[in-house]
Amino acid sequence: MTKGIFFSQLAANFGGWKLGAFGNPIGSSIDRLFGAFPILNFAVRGNPRHLLPARRTPGEFVKCTGVRRASPLKAVSPGCTSGRSCPLIKPAFPFFKLALIIPMLALSALLPCLVVIIAILWFRQSAVVAATAAAFASGLLWAAGVFLPPTVTQVMNALTDTAILQLLVAAIVLPGIMFVETSNRTGAPKAIGDVMKHLNLKPPRAAIVIAIGFGVLVESLTGYGVSLLVTVPLLAARFERRHAIALALLGMSLMPWGALSVSAHLGAELAEIALDRMALMIWLVSGPVVFILPLLCLRFVPDPCFGDFIFAFLAGLLLWAGIGLGSRWIGIEIAGVAGAFTVIAMAVLAANGGDGLIRVFATRALAPYYLLIASVLLQKLLILHLAEAGVAPVLSSGRVTFSLLSSPGVALLMAILPSIMLLPQASASPIRISALLVHVWQRGWRPMGGIFLFVLAARLLVEMGAIKALAGLLSTTGPYPALAAVTLLGATSGFVTGSGLTGNALFMPSAATTGASFDAPALFAALQHGAAGHMAMAALPVAAILLAALPGRTFADDRTVLVIGLRLNLIFMCLLIGMGSLLLFFGIG
């Protein structure tokens, strides 16, 4: 009864004032918040003794059945004849306290992310445990009815969407892990080392080609930090330890295009934006980061000359143009590959010791990479012809859609089958292949389980109205502060989860919804995608792979990786916010 009186006073004082960001009566929204978290009664109203009935005279209590406004600062009970203020009813709800409650209501949508940060950075738990905690936190918010009254339909919708999105991700991740294992067994990493020997480049140019050429190439095709297993030994053999770590991290900086752009596929679906449109905005937003990478490489090599700066400038320009043209004419799946190939091709043309280079590039060990690129191109052609014939199977809930034939998993499977034939005879036996499948499942179930729980947490937040509330709060700050906030939230999600994929699962819906408030949903979605992908380079899972590949690991290496990664990402986030603000100013989004 007392809580009802409290909020009936609130409704009377504000006249049923609507909360524009949420579209619900403010009294109703705050009532649910106070019902879910009673401690807020004390935080906002003060001493809980005011919730007790008011004693007018000894032995007599006044039963207050309603509230009428006496003045903006005074409320009296209808049963009172003395004209005194009834102690049961506090003065009108202050505006400044209301201004605190409204953001608290919206910011509670970040509770799952806060739980993930605590679980990973404080308690040092695995991503699966952190994802479980995030899903549990979303469940608590749903059950408490903080944003909307809980219904079974909300949960069923979230589970249905999560199942479809999980199939979309699994169709890429599991074949991707199998491709990684197959290419490793054919000797592809060693073949890349042979190519570098034949190129015979000077140290500054070798650093650019290893990190920005082959590092980006392998990461774009495989993902999962596999490029570090190729680049770290090559860099450690040529450069000082600290510089080798920095160069390896620079090679991981284009994770927004990693693993055949699986995170872009998921992000476009969550943001409800066409993949082609998403690919264009990602290229525009992350363009400055792409261009500057070769120049940053020269910061970590000894004695670069003027010619090396010209080489780095051209490499950055070609990398940026290659990614853009690849996204436009082929597809975002191998856009990173197209950019990396332009850098490698320039290095080949500039090489002094290029004799026998064709023979080295034509080695059997590199065939899985060539087969995958050819498979992506063939898949694009098949999709066009099948679409004309009316063959375009999809899984859809009406909210999210999974186009089966457009999945990069199809190209991966097309490349894996002939790649297995290239394995040594003993490795290609049925027994070894079954062992390979078991190994793929052992490597894949943990990330798949974590992604499922992260996506479930995010979809439940969408269904309960939490994402709409958070986006409404961000939109009230203005376009440019909202843009910076979305970028920083994306960076946080990438750093915490170690993946642009799971980062998009957490925050892509809120980013796109916030952008829609300024008629720029694709721009804000690309900022979320870019920030999560770039920042994931500095995350703990990536650092663990780098340190595992680094010869003679020392205790100081852990801090070196973290410090360099965060410093580089400080530059990247400034570039993203600056480019995003420029695009927003010109109405591109």
C-alpha positions, -999 to +999 in steps of 0.1 A: +000+000+000+028+024+010+046+019-023+013+025-042+007+057-023+043+068-031+039+064-068+003+077-069+018+109-055+045+108-082+018+104-109-002+132-094+028+156-092+039+148-128+004+145-143+011+112-160+041+126-177+055+102-204+091+091-205+100+098-241+130+074-243+110+044-232+075+052-242+060+041-208+045+062-180+073+072-157+055+061-126+050+026-140+086+022-151+101+034-118+075+014-099+089-018-116+124-007-108+116-001-071+097-033-069+127-052-083+152-035-061+136-023-028+169-009-016+163+020-040+134+031-018+160+039+009+185+054-016+160+078-030+135+085-003+158+084+027+151+067+061+126+038+056+108+049+088+088+073+066+071+042+052+053+036+085+017+049+091+016+085+105+005+089+141-016+121+146-025+117+182-017+090+208-036+058+199-049+071+166-037+064+130-047+082+099-055+059+069-044+078+037-064+067+007-053+092-018-032+123-025-040+158-036-014+184-043-013+213-018+018+229-033+048+218-053+066+212-020+038+200+003+013+172+001-015+166+027-038+136+034-075+141+024-083+130+060-063+157+076-082+187+090-053+204+107-037+215+075-004+200+086+018+180+062+012+143+067+045+126+076+033+095+057+036+114+024+070+129+015+072+162-006+069+160-043+095+137-060+124+161-068+134+165-104+171+160-097+164+126-081+142+117-110+170+126-134+191+100-116+165+073-116+159+075-154+195+068-164+197+041-137+168+024-153+184+024-188+219+017-176+207-015-159+207-029-194+245-029-191+243-052-161+252-084-182+283-066-196+294-055-161+290-091-149+312-103-178+339-077-169+339-088-133+339-125-142+368-123-167+390-095-153+385-099-116+377-136-111+397-148-141+369-171-153+366-185-188+344-170-215+318-197-211+314-190-174+312-152-181+286-158-208+266-180-184+267-151-159+256-126-185+227-148-195+217-152-159+219-114-153+196-109-184+172-134-169+171-116-136+163-083-154+136-100-173+121-117-143+121-085-123+102-067-151+124-037-149+116-026-184+085-045-195+063-070-176+078-104-182+060-128-205+067-163-218+065-149-254+096-128-248+116-158-237+104-179-266+112-152-291+147-148-276+153-186-278+141-188-314+163-160-325+193-173-306+189-208-322+189-193-357+218-170-350+237-199-334+232-220-366+245-190-386+277-188-365+282-226-362+280-230-400+311-208-402+330-215-370+331-253-371+342-256-407+366-228-401+383-247-373+385-278-395+401-257-423+427-243-399+437-278-389+438-291-425+459-262-437+483-266-407+488-303-416+496-295-452+525-273-440+510-239-450+527-219-421+562-232-430+555-224-467+549-188-458+583-187-440+599-200-473+583-172-492+598-146-469+633-161-474+630-158-511+617-123-510+649-112-491+635-079-480+651-053-458+639-054-421+614-025-423+597-039-454+599-074-441+580-063-410+552-048-431+549-078-454+549-103-425+524-084-403+502-065-427+506-089-457+507-125-445+493-117-410+462-101-424+459-127-452+459-157-428+436-140-402+411-130-429+409-166-441+410-185-408+405-162-378+409-175-342+443-159-339+459-184-362+479-157-379+499-153-347+512-189-350+526-179-384+538-143-379+552-145-343+581-170-351+590-151-383+590-117-365+608-130-334+637-143-356+642-109-371+634-082-345+639-073-309+614-091-286+593-061-277+591-049-313+582-084-325+552-084-301+540-050-313+543-060-350+524-092-343+496-072-327+495-049-356+490-079-379+459-088-357+444-053-359+421-060-388+399-085-370+368-068-383+375-087-415+388-119-398+375-154-403+357-146-435+340-117-418+318-140-397+313-112-371+301-089-399+275-114-410+262-117-374+264-079-369+244-072-400+217-096-390+214-082-355+214-047-367+189-056-395+211-039-421+219-053-456+253-070-456+265-049-486+256-017-468+273-029-436+304-038-455+307-003-471+303+015-437+329-008-421+353+001-448+347+038-445+348+038-407+379+017-402+396+031-433+420+054-413+430+024-391+437+003-422+458+030-439+479+038-408+490+002-400+520-001-423+532+033-411+529+022-375+550-009-383+580+015-390+577+027-354+589-008-343+618-014-367+654-002-366+665+027-388+637+031-414+648+052-444+628+076-465+622+048-491+607+027-464+582+054-455+572+056-492+568+018-492+546+020-460+525+048-475+519+028-507+512-003-487+486+014-466+470+029-497+469-004-515+456-022-484+428+003-480+419+002-517+421-036-519+397-041-489+373-016-504+373-031-539+371-066-525+341-056-504+324-040-534+331-065-562+336-098-544+322-097-509+332-088-474+342-124-468+376-121-485+379-083-485+408-086-460+424-112-483+422-088-513+439-061-493+466-083-481+473-097-516+479-061-529+506-056-502+523-090-509+521-083-547+539-049-542+566-066-521+571-092-548+575-066-575+600-047-553+619-078-542+656-080-551+659-117-547+627-128-564+642-157-584+621-188-581+593-169-564+567-184-586+578-219-577+576-210-540+541-195-543+530-226-563+540-250-535+514-276-526+514-265-490+497-232-498+470-249-519+443-248-491+444-210-491+441-208-528+412-233-528+394-213-502+397-181-522+385-199-553+356-215-534+344-180-522+344-168-558+326-199-570+300-196-542+292-160-552+286-171-588+264-200-577+243-178-555+235-155-584+224-183-607+205-201-579+187-169-569+175-164-605+162-200-604+143-192-572+165-213-550+174-193-519+167-214-487+165-194-455+158-199-418+138-169-404+119-160-373+106-127-388+132-109-367+164-125-378+172-145-409+199-170-419+205-174-456+219-209-459+236-206-493+252-172-485+271-186-455+309-186-458+306-221-443+296-233-478+329-221-492+349-235-463+334-270-469+341-267-506+378-260-498+382-286-471+372-316-491+400-312-518+424-300-491+421-333-473+432-350-505+464-330-503+473-344-468+499-371-465+484-406-471+486-415-434+469-383-423+441-388-449+430-422-436+395-426-423+408-431-387+428-398-389+399-379-404+376-391-376+402-380-351+403-346-369+365-342-365+368-350-328+395-324-324+374-298-342+346-305-318+369-303-288+382-269-299+348-256-310+323-265-283+336-238-258+334-209-282+301-221-295+287-224-260+299-189-251+285-174-283+251-191-277+249-177-241+260-142-252+235-141-280+208-153-257+216-126-232+215-100-260+182-112-275+165-113-241+176-077-235+160-068-269+128-086-261+124-070-227+129-035-240+163-030-223+181-022-256+155+003-266+159+020-232+197+021-234+195+035-269+170+061-258+193+072-231+223+074-254+202+094-280+194+120-254+231+129-251+232+142-287+246+126-318+284+130-312+284+120-275+262+090-285+286+081-313+316+082-289+296+062-263+287+035-288+323+032-299+336+029-264+310+003-255+320-017-286+356-015-276+347-027-241+328-057-255+358-066-277+383-063-250+363-083-225+352-111-247+383-113-270+362-114-301+343-091-324+318-118-328+307-120-292+311-082-289+286-077-316+263-103-300+262-081-269+260-046-282+251-045-319+213-042-313+218-011-290+243+004-314+220+002-344+190+014-324+209+044-311+220+052-347+184+050-359+176+079-336+200+100-358+191+083-392+225+066-392+220+030-381+246+016-405+272+041-393+267+033-356+266-005-364+299-002-382+314+017-353+303-011-329+317-037-353+350-019-358+356-010-322+349-045-310+371-061-338+401-037-334+400-038-295+398-076-295+434-076-306+444-065-270+422-090-252+434-118-230+426-147-254+446-131-282+475-123-258+475-160-247+479-172-283+507-147-290+526-156-259+522-193-266+538-187-301+566-165-287+599-184-281+613-182-246+583-165-229+592-144-199+571-130-171+574-095-184+559-104-218+524-105-203+525-069-194+542-059-226+515-074-247+487-057-227+504-023-226+512-022-263+478-035-273+460-009-252+482+020-265+476+009-301+439+007-295+438+042-280+450+054-314+425+032-332+395+044-311+404+081-316+406+074-354+372+056-353+355+083-334+370+110-356+360+093-388+326+084-375+320+121-365+331+132-399+307+108-417+279+118-393+285+155-400+282+149-438+251+128-433+267+095-444+253+066-424 
